[in-house]
Amino acid sequence: MSDMYSIAMVMWELVVRTVTGKHQNPYGEYSDLKFDFQVLMKAVKGLRPSIPEEVPFSLCAVIIRCWHAEPRGRHSSVELLSMLEEIQADYSENPERWRAADDEPSIEAS
């Protein structure tokens, strides 16, 4: 289940970079967290990075479920794959709903 948390963090980084056009560090919005152990302690207590409102709901739901504070509340790998396949199908079948995300700024080279 810790792998699901890690996948959620990678997904967060991907969607934030896609929406904003630039890389952001997870937990970077919390300026009081200077060291990794501080982030770890806050994460254990349920603190998570903010997800931009431009991120489609279905992706938000997957991320939030994968980083659920209670490990048993997280997706299994089979559930995650199924959810991602559903999102991919929705994207293919309803591109107009996803167009706003496609019109966001291009990703800057880093």
Beta strands, then each sheet from edge to edge (+ up, - down):
end
